[in-house]
Amino acid sequence: LSCVLSVSADGLHEDFRITGCSDSDGEVMYGLDGEELWYADFTNKKGVEPQPSFIDHITYVEGIYENAEANQQICRGNLKNVRKAMKDFPVEQDPPSSPMIYSRDNVELGEN
């Protein structure tokens, strides 16, 4: 189960968060303009700010790792509920409406 939250102001910066979980693993990461600013290291039980020392360092609020850890428990609970609810849904396997043929080589329209 995963979620990507992205918020951007017209042209200045893009702020994003990635959250995901499975039965055995999870991820929480915050970023800005495509750069990773903070992530939860669930193995070592701490938050990591992988920013180089030569930049103006951005620090997240106190307790953010604990919040990420608590959200993993919520995510796993949601994952369990979704699996239970979706267990009996049949997989739809509709055949394509027309045959699909792909060429081995790149083809340009109008060229032989």
N, C-alpha and C positions, 0 to 999 in steps of 0.2 A: 504494500500500500504506500503510495507516495503522493506528495503534494508540492507544487511549485507556486510560490507567491511572487509576483513581480509587480513592482510599482515604479512608474517613471514619470518625471516631469518633462514637458516638451523640450527635449534637446539637452538638458543639463547633465543629469545622471540617471543611471538605472540601478535601483536597489532591489535585491532579490533574496529569497530564502528557499532552501530546498530541505524538505523533511521526508523521510521514508523509513519504513520498518519492515522486518520479516520476523519469523519465529526466532531467529538466532542473531540477527544483526539490525542495525539501525543507523540513520544518518540525519544530522541536523547541521546545516551550513548557511552562513550569511555571507553575502557578497555585495560588491559595489562596482559598477562598470566592468563586469567580467572578471574581477579580481576577488579571490577568496579572502575575507576579512576575519572570519571566526568559524571554527567548527568544533563539534563535540567529539572528543576522543573517548568513546565509551570503554575501550580496553584499559586505558590508564586513568579513567574516571576524572577527566578534567577538560576544560575548554582550552582551545589552542588558538592563538592569534598569530598566524604565520607571516605577518608583515615584516619586511626587512627593517633593520635598525636605522637606515638612513632616511626613512620617510617620517612625516608627522603622524605618529601612531594613533590609531583609533581604538578606543577601549569600549567594550560593551558593559552594560549594567551588571552590578553584583548579583549573583544568583542565577545568571543565565544558563550555566551548565545544569544546575538543579532543575530548572524549568524544562530544559531540553530532555533530561532524564525522565521527568514526570510525563512529558508529552509522548515519550516512547511507550510508556505503559498504556496511555490512552490509545495510541496508534495500534498497539498489539491487540487491545480489547476490541477496537473497531474492525481490525483485520479478522479476528475470530468471528465476530458477528456477521461480517460480509460473507465469509466462507460458509457459515451455517445457512445464511439466507439464500445463497446462490448454489448450494449443493445439488438441488434437485432440478435446476434449470437445464433443459436439453441444449446441447450445442447445435446451433443452426449451421448447416452446411449446404447452402444453396449453390447449385452449379452455376458457372458464369453464363450470362445470357447469350454470349457469342464466343467463339473460340478466340483465344489470344495467341498470337504468333509473334515471337521476338526474333530479330535477325541476329546473327552471330557478329556481324560487322556494323559499324556506324553507317547509317543511311541518311542521305540528304534528299529532301523532296525535290523532284524534278530532274535528278541526275541518274544516269544509267550505271 
